[in-house]
Structure formats: C-alpha cells, structure tokens
Amino acid sequence: MDNKALQESEERFHQLVNNIDEVFILRTTAPYRYVYISPAVARVFGLTAEEAMADPARFLSFTHPDDIEFVRQTMQDAGSKSRIEVEYRIIRADGAVRWVWTRYQQVDVAPGADPLVAVVVTDITAQKDAQRAEASARAEATRANGAKTEFLSRMSHELRTPMNAILGFAQLLDMEDLPDNQRESVRQIMSGGRHLLELINEVLDISRIDSGQLALSLEAVLVSDVIEGVTDLMAPLVDARHLTLRSPQGDVCRVHVLADRQRLKQVLLNLVSNAVKYNRADGDILLTCDAPSPEEVSITVSDTGIGIGGEELRRLFTPFDRLGRESTGEEGTGVGLALSQRLVQLMGGRIDVESSPGVGSSFTLVLPRAQSLVAGDAPASPEESGRGPSGSDLLATPLTVAYIEDNPANVRLMEQLIARRPGVTLVYAMQGQLGLDLISSSPPGLILLDLHLPDMSGEEVLRRLKANKTLMDIPTVIVSADASPGQVRRLLAMGATAYLTKPFDVQELLTWIDDPHRTPDPIE
Ligand code: ADP
C-alpha cells in the first residue's frame, strides 16, 4: 500500500471510530497499559482519550463504588478468559450515573507476543431505564391485580358469611309447617339468596382467571361419567319443564378428555341448564359425543329453543350480557357462558356455537383427548363411588358437637339446626384457644371448625388437634366462607374430614351430625 492509500485508509478508520457510540479500547494485560482508546470515551465517560491514556488507574475510579469490587475481579479474570461480558454503573466526570455494558476479549496480535485485551464499552443507560420502567409497570400491574383479587376474595368472604345466616335460617323455616303464603316467601328468600351466591362465585372465578390465579387440576376424565352426573342433576328441572333430554347410549362417550373434572362438570351444567331455560315448551335437548380430530373429543348440547341471532352471537360470551332475555323471567346472571369459555380455554379447549332463531342452538365443547386410558379402566367417578352409610340408625346415639365459630348468627343457626336432632348437644367456643380447651377437657364426637377466628386461624386449631394423640381421630369438618380450591385441598390434606363452604347446605351438614364417621364424598 502506498503512502497516500495508507493515509486514506487511516482517515476512514478515524472517521469510523469517531462516529461510533461504543468506546473501543486496546490494552496490554501485564503491565496494565492502554494501547488505544477511541474518542467516544468522551461521550461515555466524560474525559478525553488523551486524559484516559495518561492515567490507566483513572478508569477504575469512574466505577460506581457499589460495583467496583465486581469490576476489578472481572478485569483480572479477563487476563485468563478469552471473552467476558459485564454490566455495571459508572459515575462520569460530570457526576452523572450511567449504566455501561463492557466486553473484554483477548486478541492475539503476533505469534509469540503477549495477547492484548480488546475492550468495547457501550452506554446502555436508556435501555436499562426502559427495562426498569417496564419491570416496575409489570410489578405495579401484578400488585394491582393481586389487590383486585384480594379485594374480591375478601368481599366474597364478607358476603358469604351473612348469606350463611340468610340461607341457613330460610332452610330451617322451610322445614317448618308453614302457611302457603309464608312458604312462598321463604322460597323466594332462598331462591334470591342462591342466585346472589351463584353470582358471587362466578364473578370471583372470572376475576381469578383474569389475574391468572385460578388453579385447575387436569386429569383424564371419562366423558360419559360427567354427562351422567350432569343429566342426573338436571333431570328434575327437565321433567318440571316437560322437556325430553336424550344422552348418548352405549360406549360412544366412554372416552377420556384431559380436563379438570369439577370445572368440566360446571361448564356442561351451564350448557345443559341454558338448553333447559331457553327451550320451548315440550322441546328436546340432545347430548352427543364426537371426535373432530384424533386429538380431540367434543360434547355437543343441542336444543330446540328460541335460538340466538347473528348479531347476538357475537355478544354471547360477554359477561353480564343476557342478550335482552332479562324480561323473559328466566333467572340468570349472564356470566355463566363467559366463565365457561374462559374455563374451557384454560383446559386447552374451546366452545363452538351454531344457532338459528326460532329453531334452536348447538353448543359444542371441544377438549383435548387424554392419552392411554382404556375404556373400562376409568377411575371411579364421584357419581360411581357412592356415599357412605346413612346415619339414620345412629340418631338415638348421644353425640356432642363442638363448634368453633366467632360469628354469633352462625352459632345461633347451628343451635337451631342441632335442636332438630334429639340426643345431640352443641357446645361452642368463639375463639380458637377456648375451643381447643373445650375439646381437650371433654372430647366431643364431632368438631365443626370455622377458619377465621379472632385469636388464631382455624388452620392452626386443626394443626394442633391433629398433633394431639387423644384428639387427632375426632372427625373435624371445616365450615368456612373461604371457598378457594387451594385452601380446601390444603385443609383436607391436613386431616380435615370434610370442607363445607358457607352458606352450607343444611341437609349436608345434618348428614355429618347423623354420622360423623361416614366416608366423605369425593371433593365436589
Ligand atoms: P344466563 O345466566 O343469562 O343464562 P349465560 O352466560 O349462561 O347467562 O348466557 C348468556 C345469554 O346467552 C343468556 O342470557 C341467553 O340470552 C343466551 N343463551 C345462552 N344459551 C342459550 C341457548 N341455549 N339458547 C338461547 N339463548 C341462549
């Protein structure tokens, strides 16, 4: 290369390094000496290349005191490793704190000569600020979501506790010999109460899904089992409306899907109950199973009802939108389908809809097929495994029930309920420790335990009961307004005999009083 060409090439190099934002540094390893520092050092560190070259120790003095040890170590390591990348803070000559990304790389310059270290320093402050802003926005969103769920869960708890008294006393009244008009009033209270409760549960579920806090337990579920359970439950309503429900015969639905058993049942119940509610007099409901693909199983619920128009179909899964059916007198919240769709999507499936006004609707639930289980190998379903022995013959046996509960209305409700069982005595305590003392001084035959107590949690009371050899075998039924599935599973795993959610079903509670040692139903 002649001199002119060399000069031009050098100029091009200088133009290049003058214009790049990264600082490029070339230094020896030991002794520590700079061979080259590019002019960008002025932009990043706030000192000229000449100033930097003159004093090798000066660079280190720019490092933020909190990062200095880490950087010193990294620089030493750079001598033995071929390539190192590191991020740290510097305090520039003008006092500004900046984030830099630095890469150290060994370069062999000539055979036999000591290698040099090439260092590239980039100012990444803007990037870091953006990352920090994003992380704090994410943290804020998570916090806000958590706060919303916490609020809803508290509100739901606060609403359930008085509902327990309302529905409980209404059920007690309903067992009395009442004049017709009063019985009608009581039924209205119960129906309104149940409706409100359903709404609370659905809204809470949707909010849990939206904040990613709804845990599903996926397993291989036999479709015919779920269909049977749902059709059994719906039979009284279907009959009352003079409808005909036909479900698949034979083995066509003996296939397994990967789903949360309870949630699948909830979704199918919603679809069948809609097919009942929005049907015509003497109409039909047909349930069918199919396999849209080798990996999928579908369950279709068809009805011969009022149908849904094209524009309405688009709004079908919008929470609280009842498509103007409020005036039909059919009870509903408008949340069921929105919740069903979210649940099915969480299970990896979908809901397809076809409908024509005046003719009827078909809702098809498509779910992933579960592998490997052969028909006939199905685990016993809740519907198949049956109930424990009836306790009617035990009625005469004297029994003491200890109730630990701090809400006076709930204690009164329990007193009235137990008054219906001759031979059964209720003792109660309104605090956890008092309850434990009561139970130790005279062990009862059944313990009913609320979880929110003023002095200690009901969970702690249960833990202490289960740790005590003389008390550990007393059946302990949790009666709580907190219905979160995780909580239910945890308490059952700790040894609780059953978990009833407030407002509890009076008949179900009575089955425990009639036979505290009965086999619990599988978790519903
Ligand atoms: P709802 O509690 O009102 O029944 P859903 O979310 O289950 O709430 O359904 C939303 C709306 O979709 C209903 O109010 C009704 O207008 C309409 N819908 C649902 N299923 C059917 C059906 N099988 N036939 C006609 N309309 C239906």
Residues whose N, C-alpha, C, O or C-beta is under 5 A from the ligand:
A	BS01	ADP	N274 A275 Y278 G305 G307 I308 L316 D321 R322 L323 R325 E331 G332 T333 G334 V335 G336 L337 A338 S361
